Each structure stands twice: as structure tokens, then as C-alpha cells.
Amino acid sequence: MNETAEPTIFSRFKWLILGGCGLVLFFICGSLLLLLPEVQSNPQYKRSSEALFVSNPTSPGDATDTPISTPKVSVTATIQPSETAEGLPNREVAYVIQVIDGDTIEVFLNEDSYRLRYIGIDSPEIGMPNSEEATDANRRLVEGQIVELERDVTDIDQYGRLLRYVYLTNGTLVNTELVKLGFAKAIAYPPDVKYQELLSEIERDAKEAGFGLWAAPIATMTPISTDLIDQVVIDPACSQFNAPGNDNDNKNEEFVCLVNQGIELVDLTGWTVRDEYGWTYTIPGFGLQPGATVRVRSGCGDNSAQDLFWCKDETAVWNNDGDCVYLVSEEGEMIAQYCY
């Protein structure tokens, strides 16, 4: 008769052992599942996992784990502004499309474009001395910038331009900044005079420092070129820029002398005499004989071979404390200049 084999310990407890192993595996897997969110939130884990998708960083054009930076907007205003005016509510926000000259810009406002003239200042007109420098200073300050606009009394001038005080986003009042740099004069245009006292104070400082327009001028009678027409010069010894008494009441005794140093007659028709502010007198049909002198008087009268009359209304022309005389041909060429 065959004998039955005695059961081994494993066969007796195999189900218990298998059940125990399964229970252990259950607890291990459960623990891993609980730890997984914490591991994934660890920055080190993130860097390591992201590295799996990064190509060789030393190869040109390859992707890296360096964040992509956003493009930087180029700032065109390189002048460091300083003068500000505070406590100005109800400003309009506009965008400066372009700079026209030292005191005029074009802005985009309320879905339309407008010409805008700075209040309380005046810069040299295009073609006048220092006009390019003034325009460039204005351009570096505001072109392509978001600005804030403040109105005084008048909304629009006779040429359809907005009249405004203009502020940079850092609070700088551009009107005062151009005066401070010496590229604009403080000129009152009533009734828009809210900050005229501030502008005048800044102008005095610019004058004392000799900035821009206030740089020491060089007086000269030498024509700029040697062409025949340029033999006409300004004679300061003959000229009288400060009339006796009140200049405004004695404008005929305020005059500038032009001399023909050449040997032939020079036709001055269409030529202009201008001051630093921009007042302009256009010479009518007139020929200046060789060696002759003609006085351009600020008042009214009948023109002759010796005298031409500007007939300037309201005020006299030449400043008693310093000014510049510019003689410009009909074609716009600067013939001669004299500053005192």
C-alpha cells in the first residue's frame, strides 16, 4: 500500500503566506500613491523632469530651460527730466505720434490725431538757429511716448491746434523741461498763464547757466559765404537796438543797419530780417547800391533809399537785454547774423 506524503510547512500555510505578501504589496503601493503629489510639487523634481525634454544647451538654436524674456520697448527719451507740477486732476491720456518742432507735436487722442502746441513756451521756428536742436530735444523727450494732457483756459488756437501742458508718465512737465534745457523761451499767451511764473523762473536759471538759446553768441559782420549777394552784412555800429525812452513809443528810433560791402547792386526783394523770437520783416522791392547803407526801422513811414519801415504793431522788435538779428535771402539762405 502506498504511503501518503506528510504535508510540508509551506503547503500548510501557503495561503496565509500569499495573503500576507499581497497585504504588504497593497500597503507599499498605497504609500507611493500618497507620496506622488508631494514629489511632483518638488521644484527639484520639476527641473529633473523638464530636463528630459531639453536638448543640448550648447548647440546654437536649441531649446533650454531658460525662461523666454519678453521684448523690451525702446525708450527714446534720453534726457533726464526733473521739473514737475503737482496736483493736476482731470488729465487726458494721449500717444505722441510725431514731433513737429520744438514746441509742437502730433498726438493720438480719442481715436483721432491732433496737432498740439505747448502752452507758455516758444521754440525757434524751422530754419531758424537752434531749431534743429530744439526739435531733437523735444523728440527725445516725448516721441512715441504715452503722455498726459492738461488744459488751461483756451482749448484750441487760431490754427486749430490743441493748447496743452504735456506730462510724461513720471510726472515731468515737458513745457518746463524744454525751457530748462534752453531750447524754449517762457512766453505768456494770456489767458493761458497758469504756470507762467514757474516757466519764467526756470528760464532765468537757463539764461544764467548759458544753456541752448542762451549760449554766449559770437558777434560778427563776416558774411557766411563769398557769393556776391552775401556781401550785404549787418552793421552793429550803425544799428540802434535800444531806442531813447520807451521803445514801444519810439519804434522809429529802433533800427538795424544793412550795408552792401560789394561792388555791385544787390536786389534785396523778398529777403527777410528776423529777431531771435521769430518776428519777421520781408523787404519789398528794393536794391541796395554798392557801399550804401539802409536802416530797417521798427516803426512806420515811407520807404526810401536810406530807410525801410517795418511798421511793427503793438511792441518794438529788438530786446534791450540781448537779441539776435538774422538776414535771410528769398531762397531761405542765411546771409548774415549778429547777436548782442
DRENROBA-716287 format. One line per 8 residues: number of its first residue (from 1); their letters; for each residue x, y, z of N, C-alpha, C. Coordinates in steps of 0.2 Angstrom, whole numbers. Example, Ala and Ser with C-alpha at 12.3 -4.5 7.8 and 13.67 -1.06 7.14 Angstrom:
1> AS> 66,-28,39,62,-22,39,66,-16,39; 64,-11,35,68,-5,36,64,0,39 $
This chain:
1> MNETAEPT> 4,-6,0,0,0,0,4,6,0; 3,11,-5,7,17,-5,5,22,1; 11,25,3,10,29,9,9,37,7; 5,40,10,4,47,9,9,51,11; 12,56,7,17,61,9,15,65,15; 19,67,20,17,71,25,17,78,22; 12,82,24,12,89,21,17,93,24; 20,98,19,26,102,21,23,108,25 $
9> IFSRFKWL> 27,112,28,25,118,31,22,123,26; 26,124,20,23,128,15,16,127,13; 15,120,11,9,118,9,3,120,14; 5,119,20,0,120,26,-1,128,26; 4,132,25,2,139,26,3,144,20; 3,140,14,4,144,8,-1,150,7; -7,148,9,-12,154,8,-12,159,13; -9,157,18,-8,163,23,-2,167,21 $
17> ILGGCGLV> 3,164,18,9,167,16,7,172,10; 4,169,5,2,173,-1,-2,179,1; -7,178,6,-11,183,8,-7,189,12; -2,187,16,2,192,19,6,196,14; 9,192,9,13,196,4,8,201,0; 2,199,-2,-2,203,-5,-4,209,-1; -5,208,6,-6,214,10,-1,219,10; 6,216,11,12,221,11,12,225,4 $
25> LFFICGSL> 11,221,-2,11,225,-8,6,230,-8; 0,229,-5,-5,234,-5,-3,240,-1; 0,239,4,2,245,9,7,249,5; 12,245,2,18,249,-2,15,253,-8; 10,250,-12,8,254,-17,3,260,-15; 0,259,-9,-4,264,-7,0,270,-4; 6,268,-1,10,274,1,13,278,-4; 15,274,-10,18,278,-16,13,282,-19 $
33> LLLLPEVQ> 7,280,-19,2,285,-22,1,291,-18; 1,290,-11,0,296,-7,6,301,-7; 12,298,-9,18,302,-9,19,306,-16; 16,303,-21,17,305,-28,15,313,-28; 10,316,-26,8,323,-27,14,327,-24; 16,325,-18,22,329,-15,28,329,-19; 30,323,-22,36,323,-26,35,327,-32; 29,327,-35,28,331,-41,28,338,-40 $
41> SNPQYKRS> 27,341,-34,27,348,-32,34,350,-31; 38,346,-30,45,347,-28,49,351,-34; 52,357,-33,55,360,-38,60,356,-41; 64,352,-37,70,348,-40,67,343,-44; 61,340,-43,58,335,-47,56,338,-54; 53,345,-53,51,348,-59,57,349,-64; 63,352,-61,69,353,-65,71,347,-68; 71,341,-64,74,335,-67,69,332,-73 $
49> SEALFVSN> 63,333,-72,58,330,-77,58,335,-83; 59,341,-82,59,346,-88,66,344,-92; 71,342,-88,77,341,-92,77,336,-97; 72,331,-96,71,326,-101,69,328,-107; 66,334,-108,64,337,-114,69,342,-117; 74,343,-114,79,349,-116,84,346,-120; 86,349,-126,91,347,-130,98,350,-127; 103,348,-131,110,350,-128,110,358,-128 $
57> PTSPGDAT> 111,361,-123,110,369,-122,116,372,-126; 121,368,-127,127,372,-130,126,372,-138; 121,369,-141,121,369,-148,117,376,-150; 119,380,-154,115,386,-156,108,384,-159; 103,388,-156,96,387,-158,93,382,-154; 96,378,-150,92,373,-146,88,376,-141; 83,372,-138,79,374,-133,83,373,-126; 82,378,-122,85,377,-115,79,378,-110 $
65> DTPISTPK> 81,377,-103,76,378,-98,76,385,-96; 80,390,-100,80,397,-98,73,400,-100; 70,404,-96,64,407,-97,64,412,-103; 59,412,-108,59,417,-113,58,423,-111; 62,428,-112,60,435,-110,56,439,-115; 52,443,-112,48,447,-117,52,453,-120; 50,455,-126,54,460,-129,53,467,-125; 59,470,-125,59,477,-121,57,482,-126 $
73> VSVTATIQ> 53,487,-124,52,493,-128,57,498,-127; 59,500,-133,65,505,-133,62,512,-131; 66,515,-126,64,521,-123,68,527,-127; 64,531,-130,68,536,-134,70,542,-130; 67,544,-125,68,550,-121,74,549,-117; 80,551,-119,87,550,-116,88,556,-111; 85,561,-112,86,567,-107,83,565,-100; 86,567,-95,83,565,-88,80,571,-86 $
81> PSETAEGL> 73,571,-86,69,577,-84,68,578,-76; 67,584,-74,67,585,-67,61,589,-65; 59,594,-68,54,599,-66,47,596,-66; 43,596,-61,36,594,-61,31,599,-58; 25,598,-60,20,602,-57,15,597,-54; 13,598,-48,9,593,-44,1,595,-44; -3,590,-42,-10,592,-40,-14,594,-46; -13,590,-52,-17,592,-58,-21,587,-60 $
89> PNREVAYV> -28,587,-58,-33,582,-60,-35,583,-67; -40,578,-69,-43,578,-75,-39,579,-81; -34,575,-81,-29,575,-87,-32,570,-92; -30,571,-99,-32,566,-104,-26,563,-106; -26,556,-107,-21,552,-109,-20,552,-117; -14,553,-120,-13,553,-127,-7,549,-129; -6,548,-135,0,545,-138,3,550,-143; 10,551,-142,13,556,-146,15,552,-153 $
97> IQVIDGDT> 12,554,-158,14,551,-165,20,553,-167; 21,560,-167,27,563,-170,28,570,-167; 35,572,-168,36,579,-165,37,583,-172; 34,589,-172,34,593,-177,40,598,-177; 41,601,-171,46,606,-170,47,606,-162; 51,611,-160,52,612,-153,47,613,-148; 41,615,-151,35,616,-146,29,614,-149; 29,610,-154,23,607,-157,24,599,-158 $
105> IEVFLNED> 18,596,-157,18,588,-158,12,586,-161; 11,580,-163,5,577,-166,4,571,-161; -3,571,-159,-5,566,-154,-11,562,-156; -11,556,-154,-17,552,-155,-21,552,-149; -28,555,-149,-32,556,-143,-39,555,-145; -43,551,-141,-50,550,-143,-51,547,-150; -47,542,-152,-47,539,-158,-46,544,-164; -42,549,-163,-41,554,-169,-34,557,-167 $
113> SYRLRYIG> -31,560,-172,-25,563,-172,-26,571,-172; -22,574,-168,-22,582,-167,-15,585,-167; -14,591,-170,-8,595,-168,-9,598,-162; -4,598,-158,-4,601,-151,2,606,-150; 0,612,-147,5,617,-146,6,617,-138; 12,617,-136,14,618,-129,12,625,-127; 9,625,-121,7,632,-118,13,635,-115; 13,642,-115,18,646,-111,25,646,-114 $
121> IDSPEIGM> 26,642,-119,33,642,-121,34,644,-129; 40,645,-131,41,646,-139,48,644,-140; 48,640,-145,55,637,-148,56,640,-155; 62,640,-157,64,643,-164,60,639,-169; 58,643,-174,54,640,-180,59,637,-184; 56,632,-188,60,628,-193,64,633,-197; 71,631,-198,75,635,-202,79,641,-198; 76,642,-192,80,647,-188,85,644,-184 $
129> PNSEEATD> 90,648,-181,96,645,-177,93,641,-171; 96,636,-170,94,631,-164,87,628,-165; 84,628,-171,78,625,-172,79,617,-172; 84,615,-175,85,608,-175,87,605,-168; 91,609,-164,92,606,-158,86,606,-153; 82,611,-154,75,611,-150,71,605,-152; 70,604,-159,66,599,-161,69,592,-159; 75,591,-159,78,585,-157,77,584,-149 $
137> ANRRLVEG> 78,589,-145,76,588,-138,69,586,-137; 65,590,-140,58,588,-139,56,581,-141; 59,579,-147,59,572,-149,61,567,-144; 67,568,-141,70,563,-137,65,563,-130; 62,568,-129,58,568,-123,51,564,-124; 48,565,-130,41,563,-130,39,559,-136; 43,558,-141,40,555,-147,40,547,-145; 34,545,-147,32,538,-146,30,536,-139 $
145> QIVELERD> 29,541,-135,28,541,-128,20,541,-126; 18,538,-121,11,540,-118,12,546,-114; 8,551,-115,8,557,-111,1,559,-108; 1,563,-103,-5,566,-101,-5,573,-102; -11,576,-104,-13,582,-106,-17,586,-101; -15,592,-100,-19,597,-96,-21,603,-99; -27,605,-99,-29,611,-102,-29,617,-98; -28,623,-100,-28,629,-96,-35,632,-97 $
153> VTDIDQYG> -35,638,-100,-42,641,-102,-44,640,-109; -39,641,-114,-41,640,-121,-40,633,-123; -45,630,-127,-44,624,-129,-40,623,-136; -42,627,-141,-39,627,-147,-37,634,-150; -31,634,-153,-29,641,-155,-32,642,-162; -30,648,-165,-32,650,-171,-30,646,-177; -25,642,-176,-23,637,-181,-26,630,-180; -31,629,-176,-34,623,-175,-30,618,-171 $
161> RLLRYVYL> -24,620,-167,-20,616,-163,-23,616,-156; -22,610,-153,-24,610,-146,-19,613,-142; -21,617,-137,-16,620,-132,-16,617,-125; -10,614,-124,-10,610,-118,-3,610,-114; -3,608,-108,3,607,-104,3,599,-105; 9,597,-106,10,590,-108,15,587,-102; 13,581,-100,17,577,-94,19,571,-97; 25,569,-95,27,562,-96,24,558,-90 $
169> TNGTLVNT> 24,551,-91,21,547,-86,24,547,-79; 30,550,-79,33,550,-72,32,557,-69; 27,561,-72,25,567,-69,29,573,-72; 34,573,-76,38,578,-78,34,583,-83; 34,589,-82,30,594,-86,35,596,-92; 33,593,-98,38,594,-104,39,602,-105; 34,606,-104,34,613,-106,40,616,-102; 41,614,-95,46,617,-91,53,614,-93 $
177> ELVKLGFA> 53,607,-95,59,604,-96,62,607,-102; 59,609,-108,62,612,-113,65,619,-112; 61,623,-107,64,629,-105,70,628,-101; 70,623,-97,76,622,-93,82,620,-97; 81,616,-102,86,614,-107,89,620,-111; 85,625,-111,87,631,-115,85,631,-122; 80,626,-124,78,626,-131,71,629,-132; 68,633,-127,62,636,-127,62,642,-123 $
185> KAIAYPPD> 59,647,-125,58,653,-120,51,653,-117; 51,656,-111,45,657,-107,41,663,-110; 35,661,-114,32,667,-117,24,666,-114; 22,672,-112,15,672,-109,10,673,-115; 5,669,-115,-1,670,-120,-7,670,-116; -9,676,-113,-15,676,-110,-21,674,-114; -26,671,-111,-27,670,-103,-24,663,-101; -19,660,-105,-17,653,-103,-10,654,-99 $
193> VKYQELLS> -10,656,-93,-4,658,-89,-4,654,-82; -7,649,-82,-7,645,-76,0,644,-72; 5,642,-77,12,640,-74,17,645,-77; 15,651,-78,19,656,-81,25,658,-77; 23,659,-70,28,661,-65,34,656,-65; 32,649,-65,36,644,-64,41,644,-71; 38,645,-76,41,644,-83,46,650,-83; 45,656,-80,49,662,-80,55,661,-76 $
201> EIERDAKE> 54,658,-70,59,656,-65,64,651,-68; 62,646,-72,66,641,-75,70,644,-81; 67,649,-84,70,652,-90,76,657,-87; 75,660,-81,81,664,-78,87,659,-77; 85,653,-74,91,649,-72,94,646,-79; 90,645,-84,94,643,-90,98,648,-93; 96,655,-93,100,660,-95,106,661,-91; 106,660,-85,112,661,-81,117,655,-82 $
209> AGFGLWAA> 114,649,-84,118,644,-85,121,644,-92; 118,648,-96,120,648,-103,118,642,-107; 112,639,-106,110,633,-110,107,635,-116; 108,631,-121,104,631,-128,104,638,-131; 98,641,-131,97,648,-134,101,653,-131; 103,652,-124,107,657,-120,114,656,-120; 117,651,-125,124,651,-125,127,657,-128; 133,659,-125,136,665,-127,137,666,-135 $
217> PIATMTPI> 133,671,-138,134,672,-145,140,675,-147; 142,674,-154,148,677,-156,146,682,-161; 147,689,-160,145,694,-164,150,694,-170; 147,695,-176,151,695,-182,148,699,-187; 152,702,-192,149,705,-198,152,702,-204; 155,696,-203,158,692,-209,152,688,-212; 151,689,-218,146,685,-222,148,678,-222; 143,674,-222,144,667,-221,147,664,-227 $
225> STDLIDQV> 146,666,-233,149,664,-239,152,670,-243; 155,668,-249,159,674,-253,155,675,-259; 148,673,-260,144,675,-266,143,682,-266; 142,685,-271,141,692,-272,135,695,-268; 129,691,-268,124,693,-264,125,693,-256; 130,689,-254,132,689,-247,136,694,-245; 138,699,-249,142,705,-247,138,710,-243; 131,709,-242,127,713,-238,128,710,-231 $
233> VIDPACSQ> 130,714,-226,131,712,-219,127,717,-214; 127,715,-208,123,719,-203,129,723,-199; 127,729,-199,132,734,-196,130,736,-189; 133,733,-184,131,735,-177,132,742,-175; 138,745,-177,140,751,-176,134,757,-178; 131,755,-183,126,760,-186,119,758,-183; 118,752,-181,111,750,-178,110,753,-171; 104,753,-170,101,756,-163,96,751,-161 $
241> FNAPGNDN> 97,747,-156,93,742,-154,89,744,-148; 91,749,-144,88,752,-139,86,759,-140; 80,761,-142,78,767,-144,77,772,-137; 79,778,-138,78,783,-132,71,782,-129; 71,782,-123,64,782,-119,61,775,-120; 54,775,-120,51,769,-121,51,766,-128; 54,761,-129,55,758,-136,48,757,-140; 43,755,-136,36,754,-139,33,761,-141 $
249> DNKNEEFV> 35,766,-138,33,773,-140,37,776,-145; 43,773,-147,48,777,-151,51,772,-156; 47,768,-159,49,762,-163,53,765,-169; 52,771,-172,56,773,-177,63,774,-176; 65,775,-169,72,776,-167,75,769,-165; 72,764,-166,74,757,-166,75,754,-173; 82,753,-174,83,751,-181,89,746,-182; 90,743,-187,96,739,-189,98,741,-195 $
257> CLVNQGIE> 105,741,-196,108,744,-202,111,738,-207; 109,738,-213,112,733,-218,116,737,-222; 122,734,-224,127,738,-228,129,733,-234; 130,736,-240,132,732,-245,140,734,-246; 144,729,-245,151,729,-245,154,727,-252; 149,725,-256,152,723,-263,152,729,-268; 153,727,-274,155,732,-279,149,733,-284; 143,729,-283,138,729,-287,131,730,-283 $
265> LVDLTGWT> 126,732,-286,119,732,-283,117,725,-281; 114,725,-275,111,718,-273,104,719,-272; 100,715,-276,92,715,-275,90,712,-269; 87,716,-264,85,713,-258,78,711,-257; 75,711,-263,67,710,-264,66,703,-261; 61,702,-256,60,695,-253,64,693,-248; 70,697,-246,74,695,-241,70,696,-234; 72,693,-229,69,694,-223,74,696,-217 $
273> VRDEYGWT> 72,700,-213,75,702,-207,71,699,-201; 75,695,-197,71,692,-191,75,693,-184; 71,692,-179,74,693,-172,74,685,-170; 77,685,-164,78,678,-161,71,675,-159; 66,679,-157,59,677,-156,56,674,-162; 57,677,-167,54,675,-173,50,680,-177; 50,687,-174,47,692,-178,50,693,-185; 47,694,-190,50,694,-197,47,699,-201 $
281> YTIPGFGL> 52,703,-204,50,708,-209,53,706,-216; 48,706,-221,50,705,-228,51,711,-231; 57,712,-234,59,718,-238,55,718,-245; 52,724,-246,48,724,-253,53,725,-258; 51,727,-264,56,728,-270,61,733,-268; 67,731,-267,72,736,-265,79,734,-267; 83,738,-270,90,737,-272,95,741,-268; 100,738,-265,105,741,-261,111,742,-265 $
289> QPGATVRV> 113,749,-266,119,751,-270,125,749,-267; 130,748,-271,137,746,-268,139,751,-263; 142,749,-257,144,754,-252,138,758,-248; 132,757,-250,127,760,-247,124,756,-240; 121,760,-236,118,758,-230,110,759,-230; 106,754,-228,99,756,-227,97,754,-220; 93,758,-216,91,756,-210,84,753,-210; 83,748,-207,76,745,-206,74,747,-199 $
297> RSGCGDNS> 69,752,-200,66,754,-193,60,750,-191; 59,750,-185,53,746,-182,47,749,-183; 47,756,-184,40,759,-184,38,760,-191; 33,765,-192,30,766,-199,33,772,-202; 32,772,-209,35,778,-213,35,776,-220; 37,781,-224,38,780,-231,45,777,-233; 45,771,-236,52,769,-238,56,773,-243; 62,773,-242,67,777,-246,73,773,-247 $
305> AQDLFWCK> 78,776,-251,85,773,-252,88,772,-245; 87,776,-240,91,776,-234,87,772,-228; 80,772,-229,76,769,-224,70,764,-226; 70,759,-223,64,754,-224,60,754,-217; 54,753,-218,50,754,-212,46,747,-211; 47,744,-205,44,738,-203,37,738,-202; 35,744,-198,28,745,-196,26,740,-192; 30,738,-187,28,733,-182,23,735,-177 $
313> DETAVWNN> 17,731,-177,12,733,-172,13,731,-165; 10,734,-161,10,733,-153,17,735,-151; 21,730,-150,28,731,-147,33,732,-152; 39,735,-149,45,735,-153,48,728,-154; 53,728,-158,56,722,-160,62,719,-156; 67,723,-155,73,721,-153,73,722,-145; 75,716,-142,76,716,-134,82,720,-132; 81,724,-127,86,729,-124,92,725,-121 $
321> DGDCVYLV> 90,719,-118,95,715,-114,98,709,-118; 97,710,-125,101,705,-129,96,701,-134; 98,701,-140,94,698,-145,99,696,-151; 96,693,-156,100,691,-162,96,694,-168; 100,696,-173,97,698,-180,99,693,-185; 95,691,-189,96,686,-194,94,689,-201; 98,689,-206,96,692,-213,96,686,-217; 90,684,-220,89,678,-224,87,680,-231 $
329> SEEGEMIA> 90,677,-236,88,678,-243,81,675,-245; 79,677,-250,72,675,-253,72,667,-253; 78,664,-255,78,657,-255,79,653,-249; 79,657,-243,80,654,-237,87,653,-234; 92,656,-238,99,655,-236,101,661,-231; 104,659,-225,106,663,-220,112,667,-223; 111,674,-224,116,678,-227,121,681,-221; 118,684,-216,122,686,-211,118,686,-204 $
337> QYCY> 122,687,-199,119,687,-192,123,691,-187; 120,694,-182,123,697,-177,119,697,-171; 123,695,-165,120,694,-159,123,699,-154; 119,702,-150,122,706,-145,120,705,-138 $
